[in-house]
């Protein structure tokens, strides 16, 4: 009876001992993403982990650092092996891939590139093949545009300037030439009009401004923001219409300039379009003064000013 009771237990124990133990993955990776507002980092990490197990890369005892950086729809992929410090890099162009399929394609590309890199590290030095072109479906050759990006935008805005304080309104166009994910050269041109009313005359404003600055910013998801210190130069035509019939009007054209600081918030839609909200302020260091009878000031462009604008643009 004792033997009969022990038999099932012994069979179960033997079966458990004979079953192969499930190997735990010996690979690991660290993922960092820069300047990729449309990439879901959490979902991409999950897909990479799934694909690594699927292609059998889990048999390789490797720890890898993955760094992704984006310029519009082009993704730069850089792998660094933690044990050897060896780096490998390639590019992936997603411009022709539908948005829902991009995370899957990106995960497949990263995983296959990791598997290829690990295989080269395992192989003897003499057996490592010379680097060749990657599959055309996943990897695209680098182009000069990968080093910089261009944003073109149009904006409508208002400015509060001068003494007496005057509201100007208008619009313009501009562009940003990017150098990496955090720096860009920013420039814009704008046309503005407005009117100042005093007890002596009504003064019509017609002018334009040009601004050049260095945009310093960052982004996360669909949002991007920056601050732009720069210089603004404006040209203005002031036309005075006297309030009384015995006075004579006049026209003054002048140039004003000074430092400016603007902060901008962007919300992107897809890979190409975005909306932009901006707030700015500046100081006039080169002023324009309109005089009455060449003696007392009637209107002055000096001191500080503030501005706000709303616009939209496209990425290239």
C-alpha positions in Angstrom: 0.0 0.0 0.0 2.8 2.4 0.8 4.4 1.7 -2.5 1.2 2.3 -4.4 0.8 5.7 -2.7 4.3 6.8 -3.5 4.3 5.8 -7.1 2.2 8.7 -8.5 4.3 11.2 -6.5 7.5 9.7 -7.8 6.2 9.8 -11.4 5.3 13.5 -11.1 8.7 14.3 -9.5 10.5 12.5 -12.3 8.4 14.2 -15.0 9.2 17.6 -13.5 12.9 16.8 -13.3 12.9 15.6 -16.9 11.1 18.7 -18.3 13.5 21.3 -19.7 13.8 24.4 -17.6 12.6 27.6 -19.4 15.6 29.8 -20.0 15.3 33.3 -18.9 16.4 35.9 -21.4 20.1 36.9 -21.1 19.7 40.0 -23.2 18.8 43.5 -22.0 18.5 46.9 -23.7 18.2 50.5 -22.7 16.1 52.7 -25.1 16.5 56.5 -25.4 14.5 58.7 -27.9 15.3 62.3 -28.9 13.2 64.6 -31.1 10.6 62.0 -32.1 7.2 63.5 -31.3 5.2 60.7 -33.0 7.0 57.7 -31.4 5.3 56.1 -28.4 8.3 55.0 -26.3 6.4 52.6 -24.1 4.8 50.8 -27.0 8.1 50.7 -29.0 9.9 49.2 -26.0 7.2 46.4 -25.7 7.5 45.6 -29.5 11.3 45.5 -29.4 11.2 43.0 -26.5 8.6 40.8 -28.3 10.6 40.8 -31.5 13.9 40.0 -29.8 12.3 36.8 -28.5 10.7 36.0 -31.8 13.9 36.2 -33.9 15.9 34.1 -31.3 18.2 37.0 -30.3 17.4 36.0 -26.6 20.2 33.4 -26.9 22.8 36.1 -27.0 24.1 37.3 -23.7 24.3 41.0 -24.7 23.3 44.3 -23.2 22.7 47.0 -25.7 22.0 50.7 -25.6 19.6 51.9 -28.3 19.4 55.6 -29.2 16.8 56.9 -31.7 16.8 60.5 -33.0 14.4 61.9 -35.6 14.4 64.6 -38.3 10.9 64.8 -39.7 10.1 61.3 -40.8 13.7 60.0 -40.9 14.9 58.0 -37.8 18.6 57.6 -37.0 19.3 54.4 -35.1 22.5 54.0 -33.0 23.4 50.8 -31.1 26.1 50.6 -28.5 27.3 47.3 -27.1 27.6 47.6 -23.3 30.5 45.1 -23.0 32.7 46.2 -25.9 31.6 49.8 -26.4 31.2 49.1 -30.1 28.8 51.4 -31.9 26.7 50.7 -35.0 24.3 53.1 -36.7 21.8 53.3 -39.6 18.8 55.3 -40.8 15.2 54.5 -41.4 12.9 56.6 -43.6 9.2 56.3 -42.6 7.9 58.9 -45.0 6.1 56.3 -47.2 4.9 54.2 -44.2 1.4 54.7 -42.8 1.3 56.1 -39.3 -0.3 52.9 -37.7 2.4 50.7 -39.2 5.4 52.8 -38.1 5.9 51.4 -34.6 5.9 47.8 -35.9 8.3 48.6 -38.8 10.6 50.6 -36.4 10.7 47.7 -33.9 11.4 45.2 -36.6 14.3 47.3 -38.0 15.8 47.9 -34.6 15.6 44.1 -33.7 17.0 42.9 -37.0 19.9 45.4 -36.7 20.6 44.3 -33.1 20.6 40.6 -34.2 23.0 41.4 -37.0 25.3 43.3 -34.7 25.3 40.6 -32.1 26.1 37.9 -34.7 29.1 40.0 -35.9 30.3 40.3 -32.3 30.1 36.5 -31.8 31.9 35.7 -35.0 35.7 35.6 -35.3 37.2 38.7 -36.7 38.2 37.0 -40.0 34.6 35.7 -40.4 32.9 39.1 -40.0 31.7 40.1 -43.5 32.4 43.6 -44.8 29.5 46.0 -44.2 26.9 45.9 -47.0 23.7 47.8 -47.8 20.8 47.0 -45.5 17.4 45.9 -46.9 15.8 48.6 -48.9 12.4 48.1 -47.2 13.8 49.2 -43.8 16.9 51.2 -44.1 17.5 54.3 -46.3 20.9 55.8 -47.2 21.7 59.0 -45.3 21.3 62.3 -47.0 22.7 65.8 -46.3 19.2 66.8 -44.9 19.7 64.4 -41.9 22.0 66.9 -40.3 19.4 69.7 -40.2 15.7 70.3 -40.6 13.7 73.3 -41.9 10.4 74.7 -40.6 8.4 77.2 -42.7 5.6 79.1 -41.1 3.1 82.0 -41.5 1.9 84.0 -38.5 -0.6 86.7 -37.7 0.0 88.9 -34.6 -0.3 92.1 -32.7 2.3 94.4 -31.1 2.0 97.1 -28.4 4.7 99.7 -28.9 5.5 103.5 -28.8 4.5 106.5 -26.8 1.6 107.0 -26.7 1.1 103.2 -26.6 -0.2 102.0 -29.9 -1.6 98.7 -31.1 -0.2 97.4 -34.4 -1.5 94.3 -36.2 -0.3 92.4 -39.2 1.3 89.2 -40.4 4.4 87.6 -41.9 6.4 84.6 -42.8 9.4 82.9 -41.3 11.7 79.9 -41.2 13.7 77.9 -38.7 16.9 76.1 -39.8 17.5 73.3 -37.2 20.9 72.1 -36.1 20.2 69.0 -34.0 17.2 68.5 -31.7 17.7 71.6 -29.5 19.1 74.5 -31.7 17.8 76.4 -34.7 18.5 79.6 -36.5 15.2 81.5 -36.6 14.2 84.4 -38.9 11.0 86.1 -39.9 9.7 89.2 -41.8 6.4 90.9 -40.9 4.3 93.8 -42.1 2.2 95.9 -39.6 -0.3 98.8 -39.5 -1.9 100.8 -36.8 -3.1 104.2 -35.6 -2.2 106.6 -32.8 -4.7 109.4 -31.9 -3.6 112.4 -30.0 -5.2 115.8 -29.3 -3.1 117.4 -32.1 -3.3 114.7 -34.8 -4.1 111.2 -35.8 -0.9 109.3 -36.8 -1.1 106.3 -39.2 1.6 103.6 -38.9 2.8 101.5 -41.8 5.9 99.4 -41.3 7.7 96.2 -41.4 10.1 94.3 -39.1 12.8 91.6 -39.6 14.0 89.4 -36.7 16.9 87.0 -36.5 17.6 84.9 -33.5 18.8 81.6 -32.1 16.0 79.2 -31.0 16.9 77.0 -28.0 14.2 74.4 -27.3 13.1 70.8 -26.7 10.1 68.6 -27.4 8.0 65.8 -26.1 5.4 63.9 -28.0 3.4 66.2 -30.2 4.6 69.3 -28.3 7.7 71.5 -28.9 8.8 74.7 -27.3 11.7 77.1 -27.4 13.0 80.5 -26.5 14.5 82.8 -29.1 16.8 85.6 -28.1 17.5 87.8 -31.1 17.6 91.2 -32.8 14.6 93.0 -34.4 15.0 95.8 -36.9 11.9 97.8 -38.0 11.2 100.4 -40.6 8.1 102.7 -40.1 6.3 105.4 -42.0 4.3 107.8 -39.8 1.7 110.0 -41.5 0.1 112.7 -39.3 -3.3 114.1 -40.1 -3.9 117.4 -38.0 -7.0 117.6 -35.8 -7.4 121.3 -36.7 -7.7 122.9 -40.1 -5.1 125.6 -39.4 -2.4 122.9 -38.9 -0.4 121.1 -41.5 0.4 117.4 -41.4 3.6 115.6 -42.3 5.2 112.2 -43.0 8.2 110.7 -41.2 10.1 107.6 -42.2 12.5 106.1 -39.7 14.4 103.0 -38.7 14.2 101.4 -35.2 16.0 98.4 -33.7 16.7 96.5 -30.5 17.0 93.2 -28.7 14.1 90.8 -28.5 13.1 87.6 -26.6 10.3 85.4 -27.9 9.0 82.1 -26.5 7.1 79.7 -28.8 4.9 76.7 -28.2 4.2 74.2 -31.1 1.7 71.4 -31.5 2.4 69.1 -34.4 -0.1 67.2 -36.4 1.4 64.2 -38.2 4.9 64.5 -39.7 4.5 67.7 -41.6 2.1 70.3 -40.1 2.1 72.2 -36.8 0.4 75.1 -35.1 2.4 77.7 -33.2 1.7 80.2 -30.4 4.2 82.9 -29.6 4.7 85.6 -27.0 7.5 88.2 -27.3 9.0 91.3 -25.8 11.8 93.7 -26.7 13.4 97.0 -26.1 14.0 99.8 -28.6 17.7 100.9 -28.5 17.5 102.9 -31.8 14.4 105.1 -31.6 12.3 107.1 -33.9 10.7 110.4 -32.7 8.0 112.5 -34.6 8.1 116.2 -33.6 5.6 119.0 -33.7 7.2 122.1 -35.3 10.6 120.4 -34.9 10.4 120.9 -31.1 8.0 118.9 -28.9 7.5 115.1 -29.4 4.2 114.0 -30.9 4.9 110.3 -31.2 8.0 108.2 -30.2 9.1 104.7 -30.9 11.2 103.9 -27.9 11.2 102.0 -24.6 9.8 98.5 -24.4 7.2 96.6 -26.4 5.3 93.4 -26.3 3.8 91.1 -29.0 1.8 88.0 -29.5 1.1 85.8 -32.5 -0.6 82.7 -33.8 0.4 80.8 -36.9 1.0 77.5 -38.6 3.7 75.8 -40.6 5.2 72.7 -42.1 8.3 70.6 -41.5 10.8 69.7 -44.2 
